């Protein structure tokens, strides 16, 4: 039953952009360069302490070490540390980026 439902959702997502938009979550920017996006965090039901916990679990000791935190479409948080490089090509397609 589960395999059939998975196949049905996958097939429908490939055939219909509208269906894909309904069942697939967009990536969301939660933190960028020292600023939290509280409106987005509220919409996605993510608290600030959850972001901090994920950053800590990623091995960072401070939010000062973090450039970006993104909620991925699969529900995981991606933590991108600050670096000497100014490239940001992996966050270009995030809708709520200022």
KAZIGI-V955770 format. One line per field, one symbol per residue. ss: DSSP state (A for helix, B for strand, O for the rest). psi: psi as a letter, one per 40 degrees, with the letter a starting at -180 (. if undefined). burial: 1 if it has 9 or more other C-alpha atoms within 8 Angstrom, else 0. A space follows every 10 residues. Layout:
ss=???
psi=???
burial=???
//
This chain:
ss=OAAAAAAAAA AAAAAOAAAA AAAOOOOBBB BBOOBBOAAA AAAAOOOAAA AAAAAAAOOO OOAAABBBBB BOOOOOBBBB BOOOOOOOOO OOOOOOOO
psi=dddddddddd dddddhdddd ddehiiihhd hhfehigddd dddefhiddd dddddddeeh eiedehdihh hieeeihhhh iiieiehfee edehdeh.
burial=0000000000 0110000011 0000001111 1101001001 1100010000 1101110001 0010111111 1110001110 0000000000 00010000
//
